[in-house]
C-alpha cells in the first residue's frame, strides 16, 4: 500500500470514528439526559434506561465501539506523525490505546449490566429488598467501572494522548498548526474531568465541551487526509 492510499483510508476511518463519537453522544444526551442523569438516584437512572428502549442501547453500543476504535486510531496517528522530532509520540500512543481499553471497560456496563438490572428493577413483583440489592450492585459498578475506570483513568489517558498528539501535529506539516493547538487545549479539558471528584463540579462541562471540540477536530483531520 502506497502512502497516498494509506492516508486516504486512514482519513475515512478517522472520519467514521469522529462521526461515531458525535452521533452516540448526541443520541445518549437527547434520550437519556447524559451526563446529568449520572448524578441522579438509581431509581431514576434505571427507570429512564428502560423507558428509552432499544434506541438508547444502540447509542451506548455505538459509543462503546467508537471508544474501542481509539486503539487503531492511536496507531494510525503514530504512523502518520512519527518522525525524529517526535520521539515522545510513542508515549502518547500508549496512552491512547490504554484510553480505548478504559473507556470500553467503563461503558460496557450500560450495554448489558444496566439492561439486566433495570428490567429486574421495574418488574411489578420486585420487592423493596430486591430493589435495594439491585441498587447496591448498580452503584458498585457505577462507581468502580464508571467513575474510577472510565471517568478517571479513561479521561486522564485520553487527555494526555490528545495533548501529545497536538504537540506532534505542531511539529509536523501534514495538519495545520491550529489543529495541534486545538488538540492540546481539548486534551487538557478532557484530562481535567477527574477534578470533579475533589469538588470542582464545573469541570464536568469543560470535559464534555472539550470532547465535542476534539471530535470535530478529528473529523477535520480525517477530511484533510482524504483530500
VEXKOLDREN-27007 format. One record per residue: residue number from 1; residue in one letter; x, y, z of N, C-alpha, C, O in turn. Coordinates in steps of 0.001 Angstrom, whole numbers. Example, Ala and Ser with C-alpha at 12.3 -4.5 7.8 and 13.67 -1.06 7.14 Angstrom:
% residues 2
NODE     n   res        nu        nv        nw       cau       cav       caw        cu        cv        cw        ou        ov        ow
NODE     1     A     13190     -5690      7800     12300     -4500      7800     13200     -3300      7800     14236     -3319      8465
NODE     2     S     12850     -2250      7080     13670     -1060      7140     12900        30      7870     13409      1138      8039
This chain:
% residues 227
NODE     n   res        nu        nv        nw       cau       cav       caw        cu        cv        cw        ou        ov        ow
NODE     1     X       842     -1193         0         0         0         0       883      1251         0      1740      1423       868
NODE     2     X       655      2131     -1003      1442      3356     -1033       944      4357         6      -114      4177       609
NODE     3     X      1732      5422       201      1443      6376      1273       130      7128      1046      -610      7379      1997
NODE     4     X      -161      7484      -199     -1387      8231      -502     -2622      7395      -174     -3576      7890       425
NODE     5     X     -2592      6133      -571     -3715      5238      -282     -3886      5064      1218     -5007      5045      1725
NODE     6     X     -2766      4936      1927     -2812      4791      3386     -3448      6020      4021     -4274      5898      4926
NODE     7     X     -3066      7204      3550     -3630      8443      4079     -5139      8510      3836     -5902      8878      4729
NODE     8     X     -5553      8156      2640     -6985      8234      2296     -7815      7252      3125     -8865      7613      3658
NODE     9     X     -7340      6021      3230     -8055      5020      4026     -8068      5398      5511     -9069      5217      6205
NODE    10     X     -6938      5923      5977     -6864      6373      7369     -7825      7520      7608     -8483      7586      8646
NODE    11     X     -7902      8434      6629     -8816      9569      6754    -10262      9113      6846    -11027      9622      7665
NODE    12     X    -10633      8165      6017    -12012      7640      6053    -12304      6997      7407    -13370      7195      7989
NODE    13     X    -11337      6225      7893    -11514      5558      9190    -11669      6582     10313    -12548      6444     11164
NODE    14     X    -10818      7606     10314    -10858      8641     11347    -12177      9409     11296    -12737      9756     12336
NODE    15     X    -12669      9673     10093    -13969     10353      9932    -15083      9508     10548    -15950     10033     11247
NODE    16     X    -15059      8209     10291    -16079      7315     10837    -16029      7279     12366    -17066      7238     13028
NODE    17     X    -14815      7295     12918    -14672      7306     14380    -15237      8602     14953    -15956      8587     15952
NODE    18     X    -14904      9729     14309    -15423     11021     14770    -16938     11093     14689    -17589     11607     15599
NODE    19     X    -17502     10577     13599    -18960     10553     13445    -19593      9654     14504    -20636      9985     15068
NODE    20     X    -18952      8513     14769    -19459      7591     15783    -19521      8244     17156    -20511      8100     17874
NODE    21     X    -18463      8963     17519    -18448      9671     18793    -19549     10730     18837    -20270     10844     19827
NODE    22     X    -19671     11497     17762    -20641     12591     17727    -22075     12068     17815    -22866     12549     18627
NODE    23     X    -22407     11080     16978    -23775     10552     16948    -24151      9886     18262    -25248     10099     18779
NODE    24     X    -23242      9080     18806    -23549      8368     20056    -23739      9346     21212    -24656      9180     22016
NODE    25     X    -22888     10355     21302    -23009     11326     22390    -24277     12166     22269    -24944     12441     23267
NODE    26     X    -24605     12571     21050    -25827     13354     20837    -27058     12519     21165    -27982     12996     21825
NODE    27     X    -27067     11261     20698    -28203     10369     20934    -28419     10078     22406    -29546     10129     22898
NODE    28     X    -27326      9770     23117    -27428      9463     24544    -27853     10698     25335    -28662     10603     26258
NODE    29     X    -27308     11850     24970    -27659     13089     25671    -29131     13429     25483    -29798     13856     26425
NODE    30     X    -29635     13242     24276    -31031     13592     23984    -32010     12618     24637    -33014     13039     25211
NODE    31     X    -31724     11327     24554    -32640     10321     25087    -32527     10151     26599    -33526      9971     27296
NODE    32     X    -31294     10211     27090    -31007      9770     28460    -30591     10915     29390    -30305     10704     30569
NODE    33     X    -30564     12133     28832    -30117     13304     29616    -28720     13080     30187    -28434     13420     31335
NODE    34     X    -27870     12506     29362    -26483     12206     29753    -25614     13441     29539    -25769     14087     28503
NODE    35     X    -24714     13812     30443    -24268     13051     31618    -24968     13438     32926    -24665     12867     33973
NODE    36     X    -25898     14398     32882    -26532     14878     34118    -27222     13763     34894    -27234     13768     36125
NODE    37     X    -27799     12798     34162    -28550     11726     34826    -27659     10845     35701    -28150     10172     36607
NODE    38     X    -26344     10847     35433    -25432     10009     36214    -25375     10439     37672    -24956      9664     38532
NODE    39     X    -25791     11663     37955    -25766     12179     39322    -27134     12052     40003    -27317     12554     41112
NODE    40     X    -28076     11399     39363    -29410     11211     39918    -29507      9874     40662    -28620      9033     40516
NODE    41     X    -30572      9658     41462    -30739      8387     42203    -30849      7195     41252    -31241      7337     40093
NODE    42     X    -30497      6034     41764    -30538      4803     40961    -31938      4555     40395    -32079      4131     39248
NODE    43     X    -32962      4818     41192    -34339      4612     40745    -34616      5383     39459    -35211      4840     38528
NODE    44     X    -34193      6631     39400    -34404      7466     38214    -33603      6942     37022    -34104      6906     35898
NODE    45     X    -32364      6538     37275    -31490      6065     36195    -32042      4798     35547    -32149      4722     34323
NODE    46     X    -32393      3806     36363    -32845      2522     35826    -34216      2626     35151    -34455      1987     34127
NODE    47     X    -35107      3424     35721    -36409      3623     35082    -36259      4355     33748    -36914      4011     32764
NODE    48     X    -35404      5352     33729    -35172      6106     32496    -34532      5219     31432    -34868      5311     30252
NODE    49     X    -33611      4363     31859    -32934      3461     30923    -33941      2579     30195    -33896      2463     28971
NODE    50     X    -34849      1959     30945    -35831      1070     30329    -36845      1830     29481    -37296      1327     28452
NODE    51     X    -37200      3027     29903    -38187      3798     29141    -37650      4238     27781    -38423      4478     26854
NODE    52     X    -36343      4342     27663    -35729      4767     26391    -35677      3634     25372    -35609      3886     24169
NODE    53     X    -35709      2390     25841    -35782      1238     24943    -34546       978     24092    -33431      1343     24467
NODE    54     X    -34759       341     22937    -33665       -98     22067    -32820      1040     21491    -31610       868     21337
NODE    55     X    -33411      2202     21165    -32570      3295     20641    -31418      3656     21572    -30300      3896     21114
NODE    56     X    -31685      3696     22876    -30626      4041     23823    -29537      2969     23839    -28349      3285     23895
NODE    57     X    -29948      1701     23790    -28970       606     23772    -28089       697     22528    -26887       435     22581
NODE    58     X    -28713      1076     21395    -27943      1241     20157    -26880      2330     20320    -25724      2130     19947
NODE    59     X    -27267      3474     20874    -26324      4580     21032    -25206      4244     22015    -24060      4647     21817
NODE    60     X    -25543      3495     23087    -24498      3085     24027    -23516      2129     23342    -22307      2234     23543
NODE    61     X    -24033      1199     22534    -23157       262     21838    -22280       990     20828    -21108       654     20661
NODE    62     X    -22845      1983     20157    -22065      2788     19210    -20966      3545     19943    -19852      3682     19435
NODE    63     X    -21282      4036     21136    -20289      4743     21947    -19151      3803     22340    -17980      4181     22313
NODE    64     X    -19516      2567     22706    -18503      1564     23069    -17594      1267     21876    -16370      1258     22012
NODE    65     X    -18189      1025     20714    -17405       700     19522    -16516      1861     19106    -15369      1663     18705
NODE    66     X    -17053      3080     19202    -16259      4264     18860    -15062      4400     19798    -13963      4760     19377
NODE    67     X    -15299      4104     21080    -14218      4162     22069    -13172      3090     21796    -11973      3331     21938
NODE    68     X    -13632      1910     21405    -12704       826     21063    -11826      1211     19878    -10666       811     19792
NODE    69     X    -12399      1996     18964    -11657      2421     17772    -10556      3437     18082     -9775      3802     17204
NODE    70     X    -10501      3893     19346     -9385      4753     19738     -8064      3995     19646     -7006      4592     19442
NODE    71     X     -8138      2676     19800     -6914      1866     19760     -6268      1908     18372     -5099      2281     18267
NODE    72     X     -6993      1534     17289     -6369      1667     15967     -6139      3125     15564     -5189      3421     14839
NODE    73     X     -7000      4040     16028     -6803      5456     15711     -5473      5951     16268     -4768      6724     15620
NODE    74     X     -5138      5503     17466     -3860      5879     18082     -2678      5416     17233     -1712      6155     17040
NODE    75     X     -2765      4196     16736     -1660      3658     15937     -1582      4332     14565      -493      4497     14015
NODE    76     X     -2733      4720     14015     -2752      5427     12731     -2061      6776     12863     -1225      7131     12031
NODE    77     X     -2404      7530     13904     -1768      8832     14115      -278      8680     14368       517      9524     13954
NODE    78     X       101      7605     15047      1531      7362     15280      2254      7149     13950      3335      7694     13726
NODE    79     X      1652      6358     13082      2256      6083     11771      2389      7365     10948      3383      7556     10248
NODE    80     X      1392      8236     11034      1368      9456     10232      2321     10523     10781      3003     11202     10013
NODE    81     X      2365     10670     12108      3072     11796     12717      4464     11466     13241      5225     12378     13567
NODE    82     X      4810     10206     13327      6083      9820     13930      7280     10240     13057      7400      9828     11903
NODE    83     X      8148     11057     13632      9389     11479     12973     10496     11531     14020     10273     11235     15194
NODE    84     X     11673     11906     13584     12779     12051     14525     12535     13189     15518     13140     13232     16589
NODE    85     X     11636     14113     15146     11330     15246     16015     10292     14901     17092     10067     15681     18018
NODE    86     X      9667     13736     16962      8591     13387     17901      8827     12029     18574      7983     11139     18475
NODE    87     X      9975     11862     19263     10229     10577     19935      9243     10302     21062      9055      9153     21460
NODE    88     X      8614     11355     21578      7647     11238     22680      6292     10705     22222      5447     10365     23051
NODE    89     X      6080     10629     20907      4776     10226     20390      4406      8799     20785      3225      8483     20929
NODE    90     X      5404      7940     20959      5132      6561     21361      4470      6528     22750      3655      5652     23038
NODE    91     X      4832      7488     23595      4209      7575     24918      2744      7971     24772      1864      7391     25408
NODE    92     X      2495      8974     23919      1118      9395     23667       281      8276     23086      -882      8110     23456
NODE    93     X       862      7505     22176       146      6389     21560      -227      5340     22610     -1318      4771     22572
NODE    94     X       676      5097     23530       386      4147     24621      -803      4626     25456     -1658      3833     25849
NODE    95     X      -842      5932     25721     -1971      6486     26469     -3273      6365     25670     -4333      6107     26240
NODE    96     X     -3188      6552     24345     -4375      6442     23501     -4942      5032     23494     -6154      4843     23596
NODE    97     X     -4074      4053     23374     -4501      2651     23400     -5121      2311     24757     -6164      1660     24831
NODE    98     X     -4462      2761     25823     -4964      2499     27173     -6316      3173     27394     -7198      2604     28037
NODE    99     X     -6480      4386     26859     -7749      5107     26987     -8884      4322     26348     -9980      4242     26904
NODE   100     X     -8623      3741     25175     -9644      2940     24498    -10082      1755     25345    -11268      1429     25403
NODE   101     X     -9130      1119     25996     -9442       -29     26866    -10251       421     28081    -11262      -190     28426
NODE   102     X     -9795      1496     28724    -10502      2008     29908    -11922      2434     29577    -12853      2143     30329
NODE   103     X    -12092      3124     28454    -13425      3575     28066    -14366      2400     27851    -15512      2422     28300
NODE   104     X    -13876      1370     27159    -14718       190     26907    -15126      -486     28207    -16279      -886     28370
NODE   105     X    -14179      -614     29132    -14489     -1227     30428    -15533      -405     31182    -16405      -960     31851
NODE   106     X    -15439       915     31072    -16383      1766     31768    -17756      1797     31126    -18769      1836     31823
NODE   107     X    -17796      1779     29802    -19057      1937     29085    -19858       650     28931    -21080       698     28786
NODE   108     X    -19190      -490     28960    -19889     -1745     28712    -20980     -2031     29734    -21898     -2806     29464
NODE   109     X    -20884     -1406     30913    -21930     -1645     31927    -23286     -1159     31440    -24321     -1654     31888
NODE   110     X    -23291      -190     30521    -24557       334     30013    -25172      -574     28954    -26379      -519     28719
NODE   111     X    -24372     -1392     28324    -24879     -2245     27246    -25576     -3490     27800    -26625     -3885     27293
NODE   112     X    -25006     -4107     28831    -25553     -5364     29348    -26014     -5264     30804    -27153     -5611     31117
NODE   113     X    -25148     -4799     31683    -25473     -4775     33108    -26686     -3883     33413    -27617     -4312     34095
NODE   114     X    -26672     -2657     32911    -27791     -1733     33173    -29090     -2281     32605    -30154     -2103     33199
NODE   115     X    -29011     -2943     31463    -30205     -3513     30840    -30792     -4615     31731    -31994     -4634     31997
NODE   116     X    -29933     -5526     32184    -30387     -6636     33033    -30945     -6132     34367    -32016     -6555     34802
NODE   117     X    -30212     -5231     35005    -30640     -4729     36316    -31910     -3891     36225    -32775     -3981     37096
NODE   118     X    -32029     -3077     35179    -33216     -2226     35059    -34474     -3041     34791    -35550     -2695     35279
NODE   119     X    -34350     -4124     34020    -35503     -4996     33773    -35991     -5621     35080    -37193     -5676     35339
NODE   120     X    -35055     -6087     35892    -35423     -6694     37177    -35984     -5645     38129    -36895     -5924     38909
NODE   121     X    -35431     -4432     38058    -35823     -3373     38981    -37258     -2900     38769    -37970     -2614     39731
NODE   122     X    -37681     -2819     37502    -39005     -2245     37215    -40130     -3275     37204    -41291     -2906     37031
NODE   123     X    -39814     -4561     37384    -40867     -5574     37429    -41838     -5278     38564    -41442     -4807     39630
NODE   124     X    -43103     -5557     38321    -44137     -5267     39319    -43974     -6108     40585    -44308     -5657     41680
NODE   125     X    -43461     -7329     40432    -43342     -8221     41590    -41994     -8090     42317    -41695     -8879     43214
NODE   126     X    -41192     -7108     41937    -39906     -6902     42609    -40127     -6157     43921    -40631     -5034     43930
NODE   127     X    -39743     -6797     45035    -39965     -6164     46343    -38867     -5144     46658    -37867     -5045     45947
NODE   128     X    -39074     -4404     47718    -38160     -3313     48071    -36766     -3819     48440    -35763     -3160     48164
NODE   129     X    -36714     -5004     49070    -35412     -5563     49445    -34594     -5917     48209    -33390     -5666     48158
NODE   130     X    -35259     -6503     47209    -34574     -6843     45956    -34127     -5576     45237    -33036     -5521     44670
NODE   131     X    -34991     -4551     45270    -34625     -3280     44637    -33395     -2666     45301    -32532     -2104     44626
NODE   132     X    -33323     -2777     46615    -32163     -2251     47336    -30889     -2998     46934    -29819     -2401     46813
NODE   133     X    -31019     -4313     46730    -29872     -5129     46306    -29432     -4738     44902    -28240     -4601     44629
NODE   134     X    -30408     -4560     44012    -30102     -4145     42642    -29421     -2777     42640    -28463     -2550     41901
NODE   135     X    -29924     -1878     43469    -29348      -534     43556    -27903      -596     44050    -27044       143     43570
NODE   136     X    -27644     -1474     45004    -26288     -1632     45539    -25343     -2160     44468    -24221     -1674     44330
NODE   137     X    -25802     -3164     43704    -24977     -3731     42627    -24692     -2670     41570    -23556     -2514     41123
NODE   138     X    -25738     -1940     41174    -25572      -909     40150    -24600       177     40616    -23705       582     39874
NODE   139     X    -24785       641     41849    -23911      1690     42379    -22460      1232     42473    -21542      2018     42237
NODE   140     X    -22252       -32     42813    -20891      -566     42922    -20185      -517     41568    -19042       -70     41470
NODE   141     X    -20880      -981     40523    -20295      -933     39181    -20198       501     38675    -19257       860     37967
NODE   142     X    -21185      1317     39047    -21221      2703     38614    -19999      3466     39128    -19392      4254     38403
NODE   143     X    -19653      3217     40382    -18514      3902     40991    -17196      3331     40485    -16272      4080     40167
NODE   144     X    -17108      1987     40410    -15822      1371     40045    -15530      1463     38546    -14527      2052     38144
NODE   145     X    -16411       879     37716    -16130       885     36277    -16441      2235     35633    -15835      2609     34629
NODE   146     X    -17399      2965     36226    -17763      4259     35659    -16870      5379     36137    -16065      5911     35373
NODE   147     X    -17012      5744     37417    -16237      6852     37977    -14735      6579     37992    -13941      7426     37583
NODE   148     X    -14350      5397     38464    -12923      5107     38655    -12191      4807     37349    -11165      5418     37046
NODE   149     X    -12732      3857     36577    -12041      3419     35359    -12338      4337     34175    -11418      4860     33547
NODE   150     X    -13632      4535     33869    -13981      5317     32690    -13746      6801     32842    -13087      7418     32006
NODE   151     X    -14293      7394     33927    -14270      8846     34072    -13047      9373     34809    -12907     10584     34983
NODE   152     X    -12172      8498     35237    -10914      8956     35837     -9731      8504     34983     -9051      9328     34372
NODE   153     X     -9492      7202     34945     -8363      6705     34156     -8567      6939     32662     -7628      7286     31947
NODE   154     X     -9812      6744     32193    -10098      6962     30777     -9871      8407     30368     -9228      8672     29353
NODE   155     X    -10400      9356     31162    -10237     10777     30855     -8768     11196     30912     -8297     11923     30038
NODE   156     X     -8050     10746     31926     -6643     11111     32074     -5814     10626     30879     -5040     11384     30294
NODE   157     X     -5992      9356     30534     -5213      8782     29426     -5584      9417     28091     -4712      9715     27275
NODE   158     X     -6882      9622     27874     -7319     10234     26622     -6820     11670     26514     -6361     12097     25455
NODE   159     X     -6914     12417     27621     -6449     13800     27612     -4962     13906     27317     -4537     14760     26539
NODE   160     X     -4174     13042     27937     -2730     13046     27687     -2423     12680     26244     -1561     13293     25613
NODE   161     X     -3122     11689     25725     -2922     11281     24323     -3235     12424     23367     -2437     12724     22479
NODE   162     X     -4384     13061     23538     -4794     14139     22643     -3803     15299     22701     -3445     15861     21666
NODE   163     X     -3359     15660     23902     -2418     16783     24043     -1071     16468     23399      -477     17320     22738
NODE   164     X      -595     15240     23597       678     14845     22978       542     14803     21461      1474     15162     20741
NODE   165     X      -626     14362     20970      -879     14419     19528      -801     15854     19037      -220     16135     17989
NODE   166     X     -1394     16761     19808     -1378     18172     19424        34     18715     19279       338     19437     18330
NODE   167     X       898     18361     20233      2302     18800     20165      2973     18231     18917      3750     18919     18255
NODE   168     X      2668     16965     18599      3240     16312     17419      2737     16959     16133      3490     17106     15170
NODE   169     X      1466     17345     16121       883     17986     14930      1567     19320     14650      1839     19655     13497
NODE   170     X      1844     20079     15710      2536     21372     15539      3942     21163     14973      4456     22008     14240
NODE   171     X      4556     20030     15320      5913     19729     14845      5917     19119     13449      6977     18798     12912
NODE   172     X      4731     18959     12859      4598     18303     11567      3903     19232     10585      3275     20207     10998
NODE   173     X      4004     18949      9302      3398     19816      8285      2156     19200      7644      1575     19788      6731
NODE   174     X      1752     18037      8108       613     17357      7492      -696     18067      7813     -1552     18234      6945
NODE   175     X      -843     18486      9081     -2050     19202      9514     -1680     20636      9893      -549     20896     10304
NODE   176     X     -2628     21565      9757     -2368     22949     10181     -2033     23008     11677     -2566     22234     12472
NODE   177     X     -1150     23928     12045      -740     24050     13445     -1914     24363     14365     -1908     23983     15536
NODE   178     X     -2935     25067     13829     -4090     25412     14650     -4816     24154     15143     -5400     24152     16227
NODE   179     X     -4772     23087     14338     -5366     21816     14767     -4611     21282     15975     -5212     20768     16918
NODE   180     X     -3300     21406     15939     -2488     20958     17064     -2799     21728     18332     -2865     21152     19418
NODE   181     X     -2992     23044     18190     -3324     23874     19345     -4677     23460     19921     -4836     23361     21138
NODE   182     X     -5654     23218     19038     -6980     22773     19480     -6875     21436     20203     -7538     21224     21218
NODE   183     X     -6045     20535     19683     -5844     19230     20317     -5270     19398     21730     -5719     18745     22672
NODE   184     X     -4291     20263     21861     -3658     20458     23167     -4664     20985     24186     -4759     20475     25302
NODE   185     X     -5415     22015     23788     -6409     22617     24693     -7504     21603     25028     -7908     21470     26183
NODE   186     X     -7982     20888     23996     -9021     19875     24219     -8521     18773     25145     -9248     18305     26021
NODE   187     X     -7281     18368     24943     -6705     17316     25786     -6653     17717     27247     -6953     16917     28134
NODE   188     X     -6270     18960     27491     -6239     19459     28863     -7653     19452     29454     -7850     19078     30610
NODE   189     X     -8634     19873     28642    -10025     19891     29094    -10549     18508     29416    -11253     18320     30408
NODE   190     X    -10207     17531     28575    -10638     16148     28817     -9980     15596     30083    -10638     14961     30907
NODE   191     X     -8683     15843     30229     -7947     15320     31387     -8389     15956     32702     -8133     15411     33776
NODE   192     X     -9049     17103     32616     -9493     17788     33842    -10728     17125     34462    -11098     17442     35593
NODE   193     X    -11360     16217     33736    -12596     15580     34202    -12568     15044     35623    -13503     15302     36382
NODE   194     X    -11514     14294     36021    -11480     13724     37370    -11467     14756     38494    -11719     14404     39647
NODE   195     X    -11179     16027     38186    -11178     17060     39226    -12568     17243     39840    -12715     17825     40915
NODE   196     X    -13589     16732     39131    -14951     16811     39660    -15062     16088     40993    -15825     16498     41867
NODE   197     X    -14291     14999     41148    -14411     14172     42355    -13788     14830     43580    -13979     14357     44701
NODE   198     X    -13039     15923     43376    -12478     16609     44548    -13151     17965     44755    -12642     18824     45475
NODE   199     X    -14322     18140     44101    -15130     19311     44392    -15295     20331     43288    -16122     21235     43409
NODE   200     X    -14525     20210     42204    -14628     21180     41116    -15703     20725     40116    -15390     20173     39061
NODE   201     X    -16957     20964     40464    -18084     20455     39696    -18141     21003     38266    -18603     20312     37357
NODE   202     X    -17679     22226     38065    -17774     22853     36745    -16909     22177     35684    -17151     22357     34491
NODE   203     X    -15894     21394     36104    -15022     20761     35110    -15766     19694     34310    -15306     19289     33242
NODE   204     X    -16909     19238     34817    -17702     18257     34069    -18127     18842     32721    -18050     18173     31690
NODE   205     X    -18578     20108     32743    -18976     20779     31500    -17771     21040     30606    -17848     20888     29387
NODE   206     X    -16656     21435     31219    -15430     21663     30448    -15011     20384     29746    -14625     20400     28577
NODE   207     X    -15090     19275     30472    -14715     17970     29923    -15581     17605     28723    -15062     17190     27687
NODE   208     X    -16902     17757     28856    -17812     17373     27783    -17648     18268     26563    -17678     17788     25430
NODE   209     X    -17473     19574     26791    -17267     20502     25672    -15956     20183     24957    -15886     20232     23729
NODE   210     X    -14920     19856     25728    -13609     19529     25154    -13681     18291     24266    -13067     18249     23200
NODE   211     X    -14439     17278     24710    -14595     16059     23908    -15299     16373     22590    -14922     15847     21543
NODE   212     X    -16321     17228     22640    -17053     17589     21417    -16160     18366     20453    -16180     18122     19247
NODE   213     X    -15377     19303     20992    -14460     20082     20147    -13426     19160     19512    -13095     19294     18333
NODE   214     X    -12918     18215     20318    -11930     17278     19786    -12525     16406     18689    -11866     16129     17687
NODE   215     X    -13780     15968     18878    -14434     15126     17867    -14549     15865     16537    -14342     15275     15477
NODE   216     X    -14879     17152     16592    -14964     17958     15370    -13580     18090     14732    -13438     17984     13514
NODE   217     X    -12557     18323     15569    -11180     18433     15061    -10723     17117     14443     -9978     17107     13463
NODE   218     X    -11171     16014     15021    -10837     14697     14482    -11421     14528     13079    -10766     13993     12185
NODE   219     X    -12650     14987     12900    -13276     14949     11575    -12481     15770     10573    -12291     15354      9431
NODE   220     X    -12019     16935     11004    -11228     17796     10127     -9941     17091      9709     -9543     17155      8545
NODE   221     X     -9291     16417     10659     -8065     15661     10345     -8359     14577      9313     -7582     14373      8380
NODE   222     X     -9476     13886      9483     -9855     12847      8530    -10072     13397      7138     -9631     12805      6153
NODE   223     X    -10752     14529      7056    -11040     15168      5747     -9735     15596      5081     -9563     15428      3874
NODE   224     X     -8817     16152      5876     -7511     16572      5322     -6759     15376      4743     -6159     15476      3673
NODE   225     X     -6789     14261      5442     -6100     13056      4965     -6727     12510      3688     -6017     12059      2789
NODE   226     X     -8049     12548      3606     -8733     12049      2404     -8408     12908      1197     -8231     12399        91
NODE   227     X     -8328     14222      1415     -8021     15132       302     -6556     15089      -101     -6147     15798     -1021
